[in-house]
Amino acid sequence: MYGRRQQGLGFGPPVTPPIIKQLMIANAVVFVAQYLAPGVLALGAVTPIAVWQGGYLWQPFTYMWLHGSFGHIALNCLALWMFGSQLAMAWGPQRFLRYYLLCGVGAGFIIASWPYLTLIAPSADFSVLRTHTVGASGAIYGVLLAYSLTWPDRTIMLIFPPIAFRAIWLIPALFFMTIFFSPGGNISHIGHLGGVLVGWIYMRRRNQAGNPLSFKQIQYRWRRWRMRQRLRAVRQEDHQQQRKQNDRNKKTFH
């Protein structure tokens, strides 16, 4: 992803705060430890039945330092570096670390609790109670939410697909891509949503979540979007007519 700065487009933050470096190093060290001591993964991953029936209450904290693959940790660290750096510089290291841990641990407890809420259905699948979940994505999504609410009008441009949009739409765009582009992927959408929910509550309590969209605001934005689409269609039609006229003029000249 690219971010539009005042001077133009740029990849990543201009400065990486020490707290971001320390979090990335901690994730990397634990990732290596997973392969040196395979038992760490079983003890540290969030498993609903282990948390609420086995007393493994540390798992909603430890799971966020474990990762399933190199690509998994690389994407999380990239997002932490790109968006967390500017947030840490604006907030300071202590507040940023508290927020990061709050979103990660909060998402962990939501991951552990959600399967029990779904067991009330007649066709409930009890195997979900033994599902293992790892990764810092809950904390990362909380960071992305805080970034998008702190600087909602900044322009974000994805590398693939190459789409530019305002930062306020970052979370909806990520949910859209993970749900529709990776429908069969091994992704904890509940963990992502949990990090966003905890982060939004935190930002809301500090009056930094902005004003929620009203129905009239949604109607207004929808009408603006439709108007832009019509204007674009008219411009394309004018362009095609002009090109046809130029082609006829060329034929007449020859």
Stockholm file with secondary structure:
# STOCKHOLM 1.0

chainA/1-254         MYGRRQQGLGFGPPVTPPIIKQLMIANAVVFVAQYLAPGVLALGAVTPIAVWQGGYLWQPFTYMWLHGSFGHIALNCLALWMFGSQLAMAWGPQRFLRYYLLCGVGAGFIIASWPYLTLIAPSADFSVLRTHTVGASGAIYGVLLAYSLTWPDRTIMLIFPPIAFRAIWLIPALFFMTIFFSPGGNISHIGHLGGVLVGWIYMRRRNQAGNPLSFKQIQYRWRRWRMRQRLRAVRQEDHQQQRKQNDRNKKTFH
#=GR chainA/1-254 SS CEEEETTEEESSCSCCCHHHHHHHHHHHHHHHHHHHCTHHHHHHSBCHHHHHTSCCTTHHHHGGGCCSSHHHHHHHHHHIIIIIHHHHHHHCHHHHHHHHHHHHHHHHHHHHHHHHHHTTSTTCCGGGGGCCBCCSHHHHHHHHHHHHHHSTTSEEECSSSCCEEEGGGHHHHHHHHHHHSCTTSCCCHHHHHHHHHHHHHHHHHTTCSCCCCCHHHHHHHHHHHHHHHHHHHHHHHHHHHHHHHHHHHHHHHC
#=GC SS_cons         CEEEETTEEESSCSCCCHHHHHHHHHHHHHHHHHHHCTHHHHHHSBCHHHHHTSCCTTHHHHGGGCCSSHHHHHHHHHHIIIIIHHHHHHHCHHHHHHHHHHHHHHHHHHHHHHHHHHTTSTTCCGGGGGCCBCCSHHHHHHHHHHHHHHSTTSEEECSSSCCEEEGGGHHHHHHHHHHHSCTTSCCCHHHHHHHHHHHHHHHHHTTCSCCCCCHHHHHHHHHHHHHHHHHHHHHHHHHHHHHHHHHHHHHHHC
//
